[in-house]
Amino acid sequence: MKSILKNLIIGCIIVLVSCVTAVYTTYKFLSGKENVITETVRNVTPDFVVRNTLTAQPFTQGKADFITAAEKSIHAVVHIKSTEKGKTKIIQHAPNIYDFIFGDGTGRKQRVHTQPRVGFGSGVILSEDGYIVTNNHVINGADEINVTLNDNRTFIAELIGSDNNTDLALLKITTDEKLPFLTIGNSDELKVGEWVLAVGNPFNLTSTVTAGIVSAKTRSLGIYNGGIESFIQTDAAINQGNSGGALVNTQGELVGINSVLTSPTGSYAGYGFAIPVSIMTKVVEDLKHFGTVQRAILGIIGVNVNSDLNKKSDLGTVEGVFISKIIEGGAADKAGLETGDVITSIDNKKIKNMAELQETLAKFLPGSKIEIETIRNKKSVTIEVTLENEQGGTNIIKETDIDILGAEFKEIEDSEKELLGINNGVVVTEVNKGIFSTAGIKKGTIILKINSTAINSIDDVKYVLKKAKNSDEPVLFITAQTSNGKKVFYSVPLL
């Protein structure tokens, strides 16, 4: 019995030791496995972060650049307040048949009272001596323009010039201190998907910065009534008050002027549009040096080429600008371009659509020679064209803008007025290609009154013209007298 009991106890001990050993071994095995998993997670995590950082480097870098770009731009973007005083306007309506029979033949005059108006927007300082670019619609019709800097200093700005066709205006403020300004970048080099910042004053919230990407380029919206449109589209938030503000790249360089938002509600809905600096730079330089934009005219009417037009006309291309009409006597006509040609490049720059054509031509002065590559009968043809101004010449239009009328004037002596039976007026001594010619005004016509202002001198013509161009109704209502003494009336639109 003792021997059996002894063997049983030994067996139990052996079993117990075996169990403990097995449990211990299993524990060590599992414990070691857990350590391996833990180490694997710890090793994987840093690798994942590194790989993610490398993959998303543009975003990480963009975040860092946002700070730098914001710091560079926020002090160079200003708040603009434009004030138009309440006025009494006398609107001269052209005469109708009843006025000729029952009235004095001068048309009906309507007295209109307008309420004071205050508008707000943004602007960008372009130079340390105080030149500021903004949108024309921000300051249009203003009697006083106030500019507030980011440090809350306020100045009254001088309007140097404005341009309806591109919706740009140039202002100037004067200070003894050097002002912060933005370096102009290259909008042509912008890529779709590139990060940009919109800087401005939406809803009068000054110094606001929003971020987004370039969603598209060379967008045409058809809102400028025949003006130049080649917008940069961005999803950076742009709202009312951002107009005239800066669109900058991640280096803090100015690449566009925020101008338009499209939205069913009037507030940001994902679509904002900026005028590229490739257009802005030329307009600003022209306004600064000439007082008016020197528009280079090609003299064509064109449409975008697409697959449907290509199939219909067998053009041999699905990109470019199809010339549907050549303006007789214009630059294109003189150079030998033809209806049906497809413009595909200018000076080796590819042209895909009308927006790109407009943007490219906007960089040139009248008199510039350019090489246009076209497709004619499915063959490439290169033609040199000398661009012209709005009057069909190549000279620079003077600051007064009077050249857009396409006419020359002579003041009338008092003795001549008595013989003609008039109290005031200037005589048209020459009519060239321009607005007067289009309206049918001929040489020898005496201009008596424009927009209810009696005309006594050429300076009066300049004054009324400038006032009309900056008004909400850019039209000249002209009362005149022909060389045979007959009174005539003209309604001459300036756009």
Buried (B, 14 or more C-beta within 10 A) or exposed (E): EEEEEEEEEEEEEEEEEEEEEEEEEEEEEEEEEEEEEEEEEEEEEEEEEEEEEEEEEEEEEBEEBBEEBBEBBBBBBBBBBBBBEEEEBEBBBBBEEEBEEEEEEBBEEEEEEEEEEEBBBBBBBBBEEBBBBBBBBBBBBBEEBBBBBBEEEEBEBEBBBBBBBBBBBBBBBEEEEEBBBBEBBEBBEBEEEBBBBBBBBBEEEBBBBBBBBBBEBBBBEEEBEEBBBBBBBBBBBBBBBBBBBBBBBBEBBBBBBBBBBBBEEEEBEBBBBBBBBBBBBBBBBBBBEBBBBBBBBBBBEBEBBBEEBBEEEEBBEBBBBBBEEBBEEBBBBBBEBBEBBBBBBBEEEEBBBBBBBBBBBBBBBBBBEBEBBBBBEEEEBEBEBBBBBBBBBBEBBEBBBBBBBBBBBEBBEEEBBEEBEBEBBBBBEEBBBBBBBEBEBBEEBBBBBBBEBEBBBBEBBBBBBBEBBBBEEBBBBBBBBEEEEEBBBBEBEBE
